[in-house]
């Protein structure tokens, strides 16, 4: 397994007794803990291992939301009820809470309260949006993928419920109706988020809260969704990114994310992107061949 050798072992060793990891913004160590646990989850850290139990226990005992922010510095016009709440109780944004559910469910924490909240926050269009508390009524690709991954991990860990399955299926349909990267209203490809976000056809890892079509398709593969024609153009984009060596490059490096492949820069072959692209194409091709 990757977690007990090489970079995985280095990440585990870097955790402090207080549950934090180095890096990130010092005022918000909880977010570095979130990102690192997600990477260890992806590496396959065995939840029953002593390494996992130790790392998760440190976070459970010590990490709180906004733990380094004094009360007088809190915003006066926002919901700050999550100030100093324990990490595994989540906060108020579904883009954060979806990822907390992913790691919490995987590592054996009780995620039912957060899941109930997420079910109540699903939009009429089937998606989720971190701006719902500010009045948004439309789903966001970014938040939707964060929540879908969390609900899938919750179902794997607990067996789920009809309500969770139904919410997840509606969220999947949100992605498929939009062909994984297009505006529903016009059919126009969404190149940038909010005019200056990353290109959705360039693949990052880790992506953090951010959506791209490789992440969307890899989720659908993991969820056992049967490929259908609405995926075809996104699949073709992924296939077109294969280089002459048969690998996929790291398209974007997000400076706020934990490093997954030390020494790999933008444009260089990425083992994580290659792994994910190959399994997506294999899933799609195998299913298409059976049909």
N, C-alpha and C positions, 0 to 999 in steps of 0.2 A: 504493500500500500504506500501511497505517496506521502501520507502524513507522518510516517516514522523515519523517513529518510530525506536527505537533501533539504529542500526549502521548507517542506512541511515541518520537519524536525526543528528547523531554525525558528519558524514562527511560534511553535509551541514553547520553545526555550526562551523566547523573547518576552513572554507575558510576565508581568510583575506579580508579586504576591497580592497586590491590590486589584488585580483583574484587568489592568490596562495593558495596552501595547504601545510601544514607541511609535512616533510618527503622527501625522495629522495635526489638527489645531489643538493646542494645549487646553483651550477653554472647553473643548467638546470631546473628551476622551471616550465617551460612550459610543461615538460614531466610528472611531477606529476599532473598538471592540466588536461592533456590529459587522464591519467590513471584514475583519480578520476571521471571525467565526463563520461567516459565509464562505470564505475561501477554504477554510478547513472542512466545512461541510462538503464543498465541491470536491475536495481532495479525497473524500471518503473516510474521514476520521471516524473510527468505530465508536459509537456512543457508549458502548460498554467498556471501552478501554480506560485504563487509569489516566492516560493523558487527557482524554475528553472529560472524565469526571472531575479532574482537578481544574482544568481550564474553565469549565462551565460553573463549577461551584464558586470559583473566585469571582466570576462575573455576577452570579446570583447574589452573593454576599455583599459585594462592594459597589457595583456599578449602578448609578441612578441617572435619570434623564436630567440634563442641565445641572449636573452635580457640581460643576465649578462656577456656576453663575450665581452671584449673590442676589437676594430678593430685590434689592433696590435697582438692579440692572435689568430686571425682567420687563418686557414690553407691556405697556399699559392698555393696549387696545387689542390684545390677542388672548386666546384661551391658554392660560399657563397652569391649568389644573394638574398637568403632568410633571411639574417642577418637583424634582427629587423623588419621583416615583421609581420603584425598582425596575431595572432594565427589562425583565421578562413580563412586566405588566404593560409594556408598550407605552405609546404616547397618543397623539391625536391625529397624526397624518397617516392615511392608509398606505402611502408609498414607503413609510418607515415600518408601520405595523405589519404589512405583508411580509417584509423581510425578517422581522422579529419572529413571526409565526414559522417561517421556513426553518430557522435555526432552533427555535424553541421546541417545535414539534419533533424535529429530528433528534434533539438531545434530551428528550423526555420531560420537558417542562409542560405545565398545564396552559394550553393556549386557547381553551374554550372561550374565556371572556373576550379576548381580542377577536376571535373568529366571529362571535356574535355581533360585535361592533361592526366588523367589516361587512357582514351580510346586510346589516341595516344601512350601510353607506353605498351600496351598489346603485348606480345611476339607472335611469329608465332605459338608456341605450345599451345597458349590459356592462358598461365599463365602470371604472373607479377614477377618482380625480383627487389629488392632494389639495386642490383649491375648493373642495366642496364646502369647507367651513367659511369660505369667503363668497359663497353664492353660486359657484359654478354648477351648471346642470348637465354638462357633457363629460363623457369619459375621456381619459387621457391614455394613450398607448403606454406611457411610462408607468403610471400608477397601476394600470390594469395588469401589466405583466408582473409587477411586484406582488400584487395580491394573488394572482393566479398561481404563481409558484408556491406561495405560502399555503393556500388552500389545498393544493395537490399534496404537499408534504404533510399537512394535517390529516388528510384522508389516509395516506399511507400509514401514518403512525397510529391512528385511532379507529380507522374504519369509516370515519366521516359520518354523514347523515344525508338524507334526501335533500335537505335544504342546502347543504354545502355543495353537493353534487350539482344541483340545479343552478346555483349561483355561478359555479365554475363553468358549466356548459354555456350559460349566457355570456360570460366573459370571453370564452373561446369564440363564440359567434361574433362578438364585437370585433375581434381581430380578423376573422375570416370575411366578414361582410366588407371590410376595408382592404381586403387582399393583402393584409399584413403591413402595408405601408402607404395606403392611399386615403384620400379624403372621401368620405361616404357621399358627400353632396356633389362633388364634381368628378370624382375618379382621378383627380390629379395626384401624382406622387408627392409624398411629404418628404422633402429633402432635408429640411431643417426644422427643429422644434423652436417655436417662439423666435423665429428669424435668425437666431445665432447659435442654436444648439448643434450638436454633432450630426453628421450625415448618417442617416439610418441604414445606408447601404455600405457603410464602413464598420467593420466589426471590432468591438473592443472586448477585452477581458482583463480584469473584472469590469463589468458595466455599471455596477452599483445600482442606482435607481433608474438608470437610463435604458431605453428600449432600442433595439435594432432588429432587423429581420432575422438574423441568425438566432438571436435569443428567443424571438417569438416562435420560430419553427422548432427550435430545440425543446421548448416547453411543450408544444403540441405533440411532438414525438414522445416525450416522457409521459405525457398524459394518455397516450394510446389512442389519440384521435386518428381516425381514418383519413388519409390524404384525399383531397378533392380538388377539382379544377381551380378553385379560388386561390390555391397555393402556388400554382404553376409558375407565375411570373417571378415570385419571390424565390422559388427553388432555382429558376434559371439564373437569377442574379448571383446566388450563392455558388452555383457551379461555375459561373464565369470568373469568379475570383480565384480559382485554383491557379497556382503558378506552374512554371514548366517542370518544377521538381515534384509536383503533386501536392504541394502544401498551400496553406492559406496564411496571409500576412496578418500581423497585428495592425489593424487599420487606424485605431485611435488609442492613445494613452491618456487616461483621465488622471490628472495630477492629485486629485483628492482620494484616489483609490489605493488600496494595498497592492504592492507589486506582486504579481503572480509568477512572472518569469524574469528573474533577475538578468539583466544584460540584454534583454530583447527590447528593441526600440521600434517606434512606428515604422511600418514598411518592411520589417524583417519577419521571416517565418515564425509563426506562433504555434506551439504544440497544442495549446488550449483551443485556439480557433480551428486548427486542423482536425483535432479530435471531434469537436462539435459539428463541423461541416460534414465530415465523413459519415458520422452516425445519422445526421439528418438526411443526407442523400441516400444512404443505404436504406433507411426506413421508408423513404418516399418511393424509391425504385422497387423495393421488395413488395410493397403494398400495391403499386401500380401493376407489377408483373402478375400478381394473383388475380387482379380484376379483369 
